[in-house]
């Protein structure tokens, strides 16, 4: 992987990880369109360390507050006694589904699920589900972060599991699931970002250990460059999306997904891209 490729992949990862258009899909599609080939699931997971760092720094105060709340709830055996403890335990509950399914489906995630027809299908399917969720949310009063409950955490956590299939988008699937639970968009995005920290960190470390020889063949300098670029663009992406969703729906991202899916179908059907 050249430095130019590292910069492009890091930029793609950072800009699309938090916006509901699927970073994994773009990390597969962009290199193929440029004739570089698929960098592989391991490289994609490790590049995510950049966006992981962006999440940690952006939400540092929240993370400290939730960690203190988590242990306070653990020591007092009253995990839902106060706001900080309750929110921390909801993040833990919401993270459990993707940990279980991620380990169970690891082989498929790294092979079967990365086919471009599957990626294209999920880009469109999640767009349809997001549009249905937006229509549902329009008819209801939406709830804030302080009003989240265990049912919300489980549902949003199950929605996050869809992100194991490239093309789904972690933020897209979690926001979609949250809207069906009558949770407001900005709250859903914030909860999604907090849940992504242990999920991305765990996946990245696992790939770093298991695929270190493959990653070394790509060049550690290039890997580090891509992580740095992903961090900078990812931080900007978080800042943008949280502010955007306070006053806007997700329709612009839905329409983008439709357009992307149509283009991918045309390229695959014509043979310009190989599935």
N, C-alpha and C positions, 0 to 999 in steps of 0.2 A: 504494500500500500504506500503510494507516494504521499508527500506532504500535501500536495494539492487535493488528492483524494481524501486525505484525513480531514482537511479543512472543510471540504464540501460535505462529507458525512457527518462531521461534528455540527455543522450549521443546520443540516437537515434534521438531525436528532434534536437539537436544542429548540428549534422553531416549531417542531411538530409533536414533541413529547407531551406537552401540556395542553395544546390546542386540540380539540376533538376531531382530528383528521387522520390519526394513526401514524405514529413515528415509524413503527416497524414496517408498515406498508411502503412508506417513502424510502426507508433505508434499503428496501429490496428493489423498488421501482427505479429510483434515481440512478444507482450504479448500472443497472441493466440498460437503461436508456442511453447512458453515457458510454456503454460498451466495456465497463469495468468488471462486470460479473458480480454475483452475490458475495459480500464479505463474510457471510456466515452468521449463524445465531450467536456464536460465542463473541465475535467482534461487536455485534449489535448490543449484547448485554453489557459488555465492558465499557463501551462508549457511553452507556447510560450513567456511568459514574459521574459524568459531568453534570447531567441534569439532576442526579441525586444530590450532589454538592450544592447545586443551585437551590434545591428545595430546603436543604438543611439550613443554609444561610438565610434564605428568605423567611423561613418560619422558625428561626432559632429561638426566639422568645416563647413562642407557642410550644415548641418541643420541650424546652426546660420546664415550662409550666405543667405540661401534661405528664412528663416523667415524674415530677414531684407528686402530682396528683395520683398517678398510678400506684406509687409505693405507699402513699398515705392511705389509699383505699385498701391496699394489700395488708398493711400493718393493722389498720383498724377493723378489717374484715367487713367494711362497708363501702364497696367500690362505687356505689352510686349516691353516696351521701352528699357530695358537693359537686359543683359544676366541673371543676378541673379533673377530679377523679373520674366522674362519669364520662366525660369526653375522651379521656385516655383509654378507659376500658372499652369504649365503643370502637375506637381505632383498632385496638387489639382484636376485638370480636370480628370486625370487618375484614381484617387481614387473614384470619384463619382459613377461609375457603380457598384463596389463591395459593397459599402455602401447600395445602393438601393436594389440590389439583395440579399445581405446578410440578411437584415432585412425581406425581402419578403419571403425568402425561409428558414428562421431560423429553423422551425419545421422539414423540410425535411433534412436539413443539420445534425441535431442531431439524426435523426432516419433512414429514407428511404435510404439516400445517403451512409450510413455507412455499408451497406451490402457488404460482401467480394466479391461477384460476380461483383458488381458495381465497387468496388475498383480495382479489377483485370482488368476489361474491360478498365477503364480509364488509368491504367498504360500502357496498350498496345496501346490504341487509341492515347494518347498524344505522345508516342514514334513514331508512324507512322507519325503524323502531324509534329513532330520535324524533322524527316528525310526528309519529303517533303520540309519543310522550309529551311533546310540546302542545298538541291539541288537547290532551287530557289536562295538562297543567293550566291551560288557559281558562278552564272552567272551575278552578279551585283556588282557595286561598293557600299560598305557599308558606311553609314553616322555615324558621331560621336555625342556625347552628345550635343555639341553646335549647331548642325544642326537639333535637334528635333523640330517638329512643333505640332500644335494642333491635326492634324489627327493622328500622331504617338501616342500622349498621349491617345486619345480615343481608338485607336485600342489595344494598350498595356493594357489599363485599362480593356477593354472587355476581353482580354486574361486572365487577372488576375482573372476574375470572374469564370473561369473554376476551379480555385483552391478551390472553394466552394464545389466541388465534390471530396471526398477523392480519391487519386490515380493520380490526375492531376499534382500537383506540381506548386506552385506559380511561381518559377523561370523558370520552364520548359515551362509553358503556356505563360508567358510573353516574354521569349526569342524567342519562336516560333512565336508569333505574331509580335515581333519586326523584326525578319528576313524577314517576308513577307512584311514589310514596308522598307526593305533595311537599317536597323539599325544594326550596328556592335554588336557582342555578348557581349563584355565587357560593352559597353554603355547600352545595354538592361538589363544586370544583375544589374548594378549600379542603373538604373532608377527603376527597380523592387524592389530593396532593399529599396530605398527611399519611394516608394509607400507603401511598406509593413508596414512601421512604424505606420501610422495612422490606417491602416486596422487591423493589429495584436493588436495594443493597444486598439482599440475600441472593438474588439471581446473579448479580454481578460477581459476587465473591465465589459462588459455586462454579461459574464459568471460568473465572480467573484461575482457580485451582485445577479444574479438570482439563481445561484447554490451553494451559500455559504454553505448551510447545507450539500449538497452532498459532497462537497470538504472537509468539516470538518470531514466527516466520513472516508475519505481517510487518514487523518492525516496531519495537517499543517506542521509538521516537514518534512515529506516526500515530500510534495509539494514544500517547500522551497529548499530542497536538489536538487530536480529535476530541479528547475529553475536555481540554481547556476551552476549545471553541464551543462545545456543547454546553459547558457551564455558563459562558457569557450570554449566548443566545437563549439558553433555557431560563436564566434569571429574568431576562427581558420579556420572555414569553409568559411567565407567571404573572409578572407585574401587569402586562397588558390584559390577559384573560380575566383576572379577578376584577379589574375595573370595568371591562367591557360587559361582563355578565350581570353587573349591578343594574344596568339600564337597557340591556338588549337580550333577545332570545338567541338560541343557537342556530337559527335558520340559515345564516350565511355559511356556516360550516356544513350544514346539511346539503345545501345546494352545491357546495364545492365537492362534497363526497360523490354526489350524483354525477357531476361532470367528470371527476377523476375516474369513476367506475366505467362510464361510457367510453372514455378515451382508452382505458385499459382493455375493455372488451374488443374494441376496434383493432387495437394493436395485436392482441392475441389471436383474434379470428383471422387477421390478414397474414399472420405468420411473422410479422416484423419482430415480435417478441416471442420467445420460446417458453412455453409453460414449464 
